[in-house]
Amino acid sequence: MVNMKVIAFTGLPFSGKTEAVNVAREMGINVIRMGDFVWEEVKKRGLELNDENVGKIANELRMKKGKDIWARKTIEKIRKMKNIDYLVIDGIRNSEEVDCFKKELGKDFILIAIHAPKDERIKRAISRKRDDDVKNVEEFERRERRELSWGLDAVIASSDIIITNDGSLDKFKLKIKKKLDELIKENR
């Protein structure tokens, strides 16, 4: 059993998870991005780091090694961490991952869903320009369908907390900081 409070962010693509994670980092909270494990695998195979390859590898390993493969890799990394009271995880996509974390962490696991309107998420998707980002609305729709096919909608529905990201970036960051502060104070 791991002895730390783990706060995980989930949400539909481009809802604001990366910004929430950045707030946690700015607060000095350690972060594990589950997508980094997928990126490592894509690079290891010599593939270009893009949305199609990341999705393909993420899906392939879920099918071969279990839907909770990325959660298990995350737990392995968490077990090696010492002297950490709080940790943020970014990238939960299915109920099997949630179950894996709950089994390992019990009451020390809190799931926060970030919700943003679809039109806002599309604007963000096309303007963000990260290596694995979509380039147009068609790619956005394909990515959203892929992530929903993994069970992301059930994960969002099962979250402990929902934070809406429908205003300015500054307002959203303030909401995240306030919630993280509350969770840390509750558990001291």
Stockholm file with secondary structure:
# STOCKHOLM 1.0

chainA/1-188         MVNMKVIAFTGLPFSGKTEAVNVAREMGINVIRMGDFVWEEVKKRGLELNDENVGKIANELRMKKGKDIWARKTIEKIRKMKNIDYLVIDGIRNSEEVDCFKKELGKDFILIAIHAPKDERIKRAISRKRDDDVKNVEEFERRERRELSWGLDAVIASSDIIITNDGSLDKFKLKIKKKLDELIKENR
#=GR chainA/1-188 SS CCCSEEEEEEESTTSSHHHHHHHHHHTTCEEEEHHHHHHHHHHHTTCCCSHHHHHHHHHHHHHHHCTTHHHHHHHHHHHTCCSCSEEEEECCCSHHHHHHHHHHHGGGEEEEEEECCHHHHHHHHHHHCCTTCCCSHHHHHHHHHHHHHTTHHHHHHTCSEEEECCSCHHHHHHHHHHHHHHHHHHTC
#=GC SS_cons         CCCSEEEEEEESTTSSHHHHHHHHHHTTCEEEEHHHHHHHHHHHTTCCCSHHHHHHHHHHHHHHHCTTHHHHHHHHHHHTCCSCSEEEEECCCSHHHHHHHHHHHGGGEEEEEEECCHHHHHHHHHHHCCTTCCCSHHHHHHHHHHHHHTTHHHHHHTCSEEEECCSCHHHHHHHHHHHHHHHHHHTC
//
